[in-house]
Amino acid sequence: RVGLEGPLVQIVGVVKDGKYLFLGEDPRSFFYLPLAQNYRSEITLFVHSEGDPAMLTSSIRELVREFDRDLPLYDVKTMVSHLRDGGAFLFVRLGAELAGTFGLLGLVLAVVGIYGVISYSVSQRRHEIGIRMALGAQTTDVLRLVIGQGVALTAVGVAIGLSAAFVLTRLMTSLLYGVSATDAQTFVVVPVLLTGVALAASFVPARRAAKVDPMAALRCE
């Protein structure tokens, strides 16, 4: 009986508590009723299989035709594609795409910012670099000097960013799925990627500084 005053029903299936609409909802109890007591014009058929489920599509269609050739069968998909394209992951997917877009934009801004700072620093230190080269500094020494400055700036930025990310991701735990708030892979790959991008952004100004003519740099002062 459903409820104290509800009608008598025949239960044909009971499943464990689960989420049935969105990932953010609390797990709830669920049971199945016969079609005669809970009629719907459309029915969802779940098929458990071993191996690649996409290979069973044609077999399932043939099996349904054996029961009723006029019964329409549509929207056949695997559970993976259903979760990926359906509403269960809608907000998660939109949030991930938005976060990815902002992350890419932040990466571009970081590259442009590092390149601009290093380029400006090189132009301001042109006289110093000219003196160093006049006193015997080699091209590799100048490259090491300029790139080292870029690495130092990047290290400070990465340290601040990791500290802020460690705090903020704990506040976003409810929005994460399939990954922890302190995912080690993310906290390792992202800093390495940013450091590599920073090195690439520092290389062009470093090459320009290494080609400075000592005499021209000294005469400009």
C-alpha positions as CSV (number, residue, x, y, z in Angstrom):
1,R,0.0,0.0,0.0
2,V,1.4,3.4,-1.0
3,G,0.9,5.7,2.1
4,L,-1.6,5.0,4.9
5,E,-4.6,5.9,2.8
6,G,-3.2,5.2,-0.6
7,P,-4.5,2.6,-3.1
8,L,-3.3,-1.0,-3.2
9,V,-0.6,-1.4,-5.9
10,Q,1.5,-4.3,-7.1
11,I,5.2,-3.6,-6.9
12,V,7.2,-5.4,-9.6
13,G,10.7,-4.1,-8.7
14,V,12.6,-2.4,-5.9
15,V,16.0,-0.8,-6.4
16,K,18.4,0.8,-3.9
17,D,18.3,4.5,-3.2
18,G,19.8,6.6,-6.1
19,K,19.7,9.8,-8.0
20,Y,17.2,9.9,-10.8
21,L,17.2,13.5,-12.1
22,F,20.4,15.4,-11.3
23,L,23.7,14.7,-9.7
24,G,23.1,17.3,-7.0
25,E,20.0,15.8,-5.6
26,D,19.9,13.6,-2.5
27,P,19.5,9.8,-3.1
28,R,15.9,8.7,-2.7
29,S,13.9,5.5,-2.6
30,F,12.4,4.1,-5.8
31,F,10.2,1.3,-6.9
32,Y,8.6,0.1,-10.1
33,L,4.9,-0.5,-10.8
34,P,3.2,-2.7,-13.5
35,L,2.4,-0.8,-16.7
36,A,-1.3,-1.5,-16.2
37,Q,-1.2,0.5,-12.9
38,N,1.1,3.3,-14.1
39,Y,0.6,3.6,-17.9
40,R,2.8,5.8,-19.9
41,S,2.8,6.2,-23.7
42,E,6.6,5.8,-23.8
43,I,8.7,3.2,-21.9
44,T,12.5,3.2,-21.3
45,L,14.2,-0.2,-21.7
46,F,17.5,-0.7,-19.9
47,V,19.7,-3.5,-21.2
48,H,22.7,-4.7,-19.2
49,S,25.4,-6.1,-21.4
50,E,29.0,-7.2,-21.3
51,G,31.5,-5.7,-23.8
52,D,30.6,-2.9,-26.1
53,P,26.9,-2.0,-25.7
54,A,26.8,-0.1,-29.0
55,M,27.3,-3.4,-30.8
56,L,23.9,-4.7,-29.5
57,T,21.8,-2.0,-31.0
58,S,20.7,-3.9,-34.1
59,S,20.1,-7.1,-32.0
60,I,17.8,-5.2,-29.6
61,R,15.9,-3.7,-32.5
62,E,15.3,-7.2,-34.0
63,L,14.2,-8.5,-30.6
64,V,11.6,-5.7,-30.2
65,R,10.3,-6.4,-33.7
66,E,9.7,-10.0,-32.8
67,F,7.3,-8.9,-30.0
68,D,5.6,-6.2,-32.0
69,R,6.6,-5.0,-35.5
70,D,4.5,-1.8,-35.1
71,L,6.1,-0.8,-31.8
72,P,8.3,2.2,-32.4
73,L,11.9,2.1,-31.1
74,Y,13.8,5.3,-31.0
75,D,16.6,7.2,-29.2
76,V,18.7,4.1,-28.7
77,K,21.9,5.1,-26.9
78,T,24.5,3.8,-24.5
79,M,24.4,4.9,-20.8
80,V,27.7,6.8,-21.4
81,S,26.2,8.8,-24.2
82,H,23.0,9.3,-22.2
83,L,24.8,10.7,-19.3
84,R,27.1,12.8,-21.5
85,D,24.3,14.4,-23.6
86,G,21.4,14.2,-21.2
87,G,20.2,16.6,-18.4
88,A,22.0,14.8,-15.6
89,F,25.3,16.4,-16.4
90,L,23.8,19.6,-18.0
91,F,24.8,22.0,-15.2
92,V,28.1,20.2,-14.5
93,R,29.0,20.3,-18.2
94,L,28.1,24.0,-18.6
95,G,30.1,24.8,-15.5
96,A,33.1,22.8,-16.8
97,E,32.9,24.5,-20.2
98,L,32.6,27.9,-18.5
99,A,35.5,27.2,-16.2
100,G,37.6,25.9,-19.1
101,T,36.9,29.0,-21.1
102,F,37.9,31.3,-18.3
103,G,41.0,29.1,-17.6
104,L,42.1,29.3,-21.2
105,L,41.5,33.1,-21.1
106,G,43.6,33.3,-17.9
107,L,46.4,31.3,-19.5
108,V,46.5,33.7,-22.5
109,L,46.5,36.7,-20.2
110,A,49.3,35.1,-18.2
111,V,51.4,34.5,-21.3
112,V,50.8,38.1,-22.6
113,G,51.5,39.6,-19.2
114,I,54.8,37.7,-18.7
115,Y,55.9,38.5,-22.2
116,G,55.1,42.2,-21.7
117,V,56.8,42.4,-18.3
118,I,60.0,40.6,-19.5
119,S,60.1,42.7,-22.7
120,Y,59.8,45.9,-20.7
121,S,62.4,44.8,-18.2
122,V,64.8,43.9,-21.1
123,S,64.3,47.4,-22.7
124,Q,64.9,49.1,-19.3
125,R,68.1,47.0,-18.7
126,R,69.5,47.4,-22.2
127,H,72.4,49.5,-20.9
128,E,73.1,47.0,-18.2
129,I,73.1,44.1,-20.6
130,G,75.4,46.1,-23.0
131,I,77.9,46.6,-20.1
132,R,77.7,42.9,-19.2
133,M,78.4,41.8,-22.7
134,A,81.2,44.4,-23.1
135,L,82.8,42.9,-20.0
136,G,82.7,39.4,-21.5
137,A,79.2,38.1,-20.8
138,Q,78.2,35.4,-23.3
139,T,74.9,34.9,-25.1
140,T,74.1,32.0,-22.8
141,D,74.7,34.2,-19.8
142,V,72.2,36.8,-21.0
143,L,69.7,34.1,-21.8
144,R,70.1,32.7,-18.4
145,L,69.7,36.1,-16.8
146,V,66.5,37.0,-18.6
147,I,64.8,33.6,-18.5
148,G,65.7,33.3,-14.8
149,Q,63.8,36.5,-14.2
150,G,60.8,35.1,-16.0
151,V,61.0,31.8,-14.0
152,A,61.2,33.8,-10.7
153,L,58.1,35.8,-11.5
154,T,56.3,32.6,-12.6
155,A,57.3,30.8,-9.4
156,V,55.9,33.5,-7.3
157,G,52.6,33.6,-9.3
158,V,52.3,29.8,-9.2
159,A,52.8,29.7,-5.5
160,I,50.1,32.3,-4.9
161,G,47.8,30.6,-7.4
162,L,48.2,27.2,-5.8
163,S,47.5,28.6,-2.4
164,A,44.4,30.3,-3.6
165,A,43.3,27.3,-5.6
166,F,43.7,25.0,-2.6
167,V,41.3,27.2,-0.6
168,L,38.8,27.8,-3.4
169,T,38.4,24.2,-4.6
170,R,37.3,23.2,-1.1
171,L,34.4,25.7,-1.5
172,M,33.5,24.1,-4.9
173,T,33.4,20.5,-3.7
174,S,29.7,20.2,-4.4
175,L,30.3,21.2,-8.0
176,L,33.0,18.6,-8.7
177,Y,32.2,15.1,-10.1
178,G,34.7,12.3,-10.5
179,V,37.6,14.4,-9.1
180,S,38.5,15.5,-5.6
181,A,39.0,19.1,-4.5
182,T,42.7,18.4,-4.0
183,D,43.3,16.3,-7.1
184,A,47.1,15.7,-7.2
185,Q,47.2,15.4,-11.0
186,T,45.6,18.8,-11.4
187,F,47.8,20.5,-8.9
188,V,50.9,19.1,-10.6
189,V,50.0,19.3,-14.3
190,V,48.7,22.9,-14.2
191,P,51.8,24.4,-12.6
192,V,54.1,22.5,-14.9
193,L,52.0,23.7,-17.9
194,L,52.1,27.3,-16.7
195,T,55.8,27.2,-16.1
196,G,56.4,25.8,-19.5
197,V,54.3,28.5,-21.1
198,A,56.1,31.2,-19.0
199,L,59.5,29.8,-20.2
200,A,58.3,30.0,-23.8
201,A,57.0,33.6,-23.3
202,S,60.3,34.6,-21.8
203,F,62.4,33.1,-24.5
204,V,61.6,35.7,-27.2
205,P,62.7,38.7,-25.0
206,A,65.7,36.7,-23.9
207,R,66.8,36.1,-27.5
208,R,66.3,39.8,-28.2
209,A,68.4,40.7,-25.2
210,A,71.2,38.3,-26.3
211,K,71.4,40.1,-29.6
212,V,72.0,43.5,-28.1
213,D,75.0,45.3,-29.6
214,P,77.2,46.3,-26.6
215,M,78.5,49.5,-28.3
216,A,75.0,50.6,-29.4
217,A,73.6,49.9,-25.9
218,L,76.4,52.0,-24.4
219,R,76.0,54.9,-26.8
220,C,72.2,55.1,-26.2
221,E,73.0,56.4,-22.7
